[in-house]
Amino acid sequence: MRILGSELSREAFNLLNSEITTVVIATVDEDGYPRTAPFHWIVAKDKKTLKVAVNPRHVTYENIKRDGRVMVCVLDQGNIAIGIKGRAQIIKEDMKSIPWLITMVEIKIDEVKSDALAWVPIKHGVRFETAQQVNDLDRKAFGELKETP
């Protein structure tokens, strides 16, 4: 592990805005244990801020409401293995671009670290295979995440 600083690199910023990356977000549950879940609707607002769409019926939402500490794991091609430590808060209770209730969460970045290893490089990230109607929904969700101040 190597601490890279307190903001995203240009490469990480571009990857998180590519609309193809899936990340794993860890939150802290009521017993103090980490809880992880994959998220696809995530963007980098700037090099210090992430925005992600979260289902309010998911334990991730409750954990963020109670304890905003999060860790975002990004694994992708080009041997990208970064952990992003930050504080999350709900900034929008109902994303209008989604036909069901989805909240928008903002993550303020505290630290970025690299877990990449030269001798075991990462070749591929996680990708969702989606139908055309989901692709349309993706465009709307990513658009709202990127446009919300």
C-alpha positions as CSV (number, residue, x, y, z in Angstrom):
1,M,0.0,0.0,0.0
2,R,1.2,3.5,-0.9
3,I,-0.6,6.7,0.1
4,L,-1.0,8.9,-3.0
5,G,-2.5,11.9,-1.4
6,S,-5.8,13.5,-0.7
7,E,-7.2,13.8,-4.2
8,L,-7.7,11.7,-7.3
9,S,-5.1,11.5,-10.0
10,R,-6.1,12.6,-13.5
11,E,-6.2,8.9,-14.5
12,A,-8.6,8.0,-11.6
13,F,-10.7,11.0,-12.2
14,N,-11.1,10.1,-15.9
15,L,-11.8,6.5,-15.1
16,L,-14.6,7.4,-12.6
17,N,-16.2,9.6,-15.2
18,S,-16.0,7.0,-17.9
19,E,-19.5,5.5,-17.0
20,I,-18.2,2.0,-17.3
21,T,-16.5,1.4,-14.0
22,T,-18.0,-0.5,-11.1
23,V,-16.6,0.1,-7.6
24,V,-17.1,-1.5,-4.3
25,I,-18.0,0.8,-1.4
26,A,-17.5,-0.2,2.2
27,T,-19.6,1.4,4.9
28,V,-19.7,0.9,8.7
29,D,-22.7,-1.0,10.0
30,E,-24.4,-0.6,13.4
31,D,-22.0,-3.1,15.0
32,G,-18.9,-1.4,13.7
33,Y,-18.2,-4.0,11.0
34,P,-17.5,-3.1,7.3
35,R,-20.3,-3.8,4.8
36,T,-19.5,-3.8,1.1
37,A,-21.7,-3.4,-2.0
38,P,-21.0,-2.8,-5.7
39,F,-22.0,0.5,-7.3
40,H,-22.0,1.5,-11.0
41,W,-23.6,4.9,-11.0
42,I,-20.6,6.8,-9.6
43,V,-18.8,9.9,-10.9
44,A,-16.0,12.2,-9.8
45,K,-17.4,15.7,-9.4
46,D,-13.8,17.0,-9.0
47,K,-10.6,15.6,-7.7
48,K,-11.8,15.8,-4.1
49,T,-15.5,14.8,-4.5
50,L,-17.4,11.7,-5.7
51,K,-21.1,11.4,-6.3
52,V,-22.9,8.0,-6.3
53,A,-26.5,6.9,-6.6
54,V,-27.7,4.7,-3.7
55,N,-30.9,2.8,-3.1
56,P,-32.5,4.1,0.1
57,R,-33.8,0.6,0.9
58,H,-30.2,-0.7,1.0
59,V,-28.1,-1.1,4.1
60,T,-25.5,1.2,2.5
61,Y,-28.0,4.1,2.7
62,E,-28.7,3.5,6.4
63,N,-25.0,3.1,7.2
64,I,-24.2,6.4,5.5
65,K,-27.0,8.2,7.3
66,R,-25.7,6.9,10.7
67,D,-21.9,7.0,10.1
68,G,-20.6,8.6,6.9
69,R,-17.2,6.9,6.9
70,V,-16.7,5.1,3.6
71,M,-14.0,3.4,1.6
72,V,-14.3,3.1,-2.2
73,C,-12.3,0.3,-3.9
74,V,-11.6,0.8,-7.6
75,L,-10.0,-2.1,-9.6
76,D,-9.6,-1.7,-13.3
77,Q,-7.5,-2.4,-16.3
78,G,-4.0,-0.9,-16.5
79,N,-3.2,-2.2,-13.0
80,I,-5.4,0.3,-11.3
81,A,-6.1,-0.7,-7.6
82,I,-7.0,2.3,-5.5
83,G,-8.7,2.8,-2.2
84,I,-10.5,6.1,-1.6
85,K,-11.2,7.0,2.0
86,G,-13.8,9.6,2.7
87,R,-16.9,10.9,4.4
88,A,-20.3,10.5,2.7
89,Q,-23.5,12.4,3.1
90,I,-26.9,12.3,1.4
91,I,-27.3,15.4,-0.8
92,K,-30.5,14.5,-2.7
93,E,-33.2,12.3,-1.4
94,D,-34.8,11.6,-4.8
95,M,-33.0,11.6,-8.1
96,K,-35.5,12.7,-10.7
97,S,-33.9,10.9,-13.6
98,I,-34.6,7.5,-12.1
99,P,-38.2,6.1,-12.2
100,W,-37.9,4.7,-8.7
101,L,-36.6,6.2,-5.4
102,I,-32.8,6.6,-5.6
103,T,-30.7,9.0,-3.5
104,M,-27.6,10.9,-4.4
105,V,-24.7,10.6,-2.0
106,E,-21.6,12.9,-2.0
107,I,-18.3,11.6,-0.8
108,K,-15.6,14.1,0.3
109,I,-12.2,12.4,-0.3
110,D,-9.8,12.3,2.7
111,E,-7.1,10.0,1.3
112,V,-6.3,8.0,-1.9
113,K,-4.0,5.0,-1.7
114,S,-2.7,2.6,-4.3
115,D,-2.8,-1.2,-3.7
116,A,-1.4,-2.1,-7.2
117,L,1.3,-4.7,-7.4
118,A,3.7,-4.8,-10.3
119,W,4.1,-8.6,-10.2
120,V,0.3,-9.3,-10.2
121,P,-1.2,-6.6,-12.5
122,I,-4.9,-6.1,-12.8
123,K,-6.1,-6.8,-16.3
124,H,-9.8,-6.0,-16.2
125,G,-12.3,-4.1,-14.1
126,V,-15.9,-5.2,-13.2
127,R,-18.4,-4.4,-16.0
128,F,-22.1,-4.8,-16.0
129,E,-23.8,-6.1,-19.2
130,T,-27.0,-4.1,-19.7
131,A,-30.0,-4.2,-22.0
132,Q,-30.7,-1.1,-24.2
133,Q,-33.4,0.2,-21.8
134,V,-30.9,0.1,-19.0
135,N,-28.3,1.9,-21.1
136,D,-30.9,4.7,-21.5
137,L,-31.4,4.8,-17.7
138,D,-27.6,4.8,-17.3
139,R,-27.3,7.9,-19.4
140,K,-30.0,9.7,-17.4
141,A,-28.5,8.7,-14.0
142,F,-25.0,9.7,-15.0
143,G,-26.3,13.0,-16.4
144,E,-28.0,13.9,-13.2
145,L,-25.0,12.9,-11.1
146,K,-22.7,15.1,-13.2
147,E,-25.1,18.1,-13.4
148,T,-26.0,18.3,-9.7
149,P,-23.8,20.9,-8.0
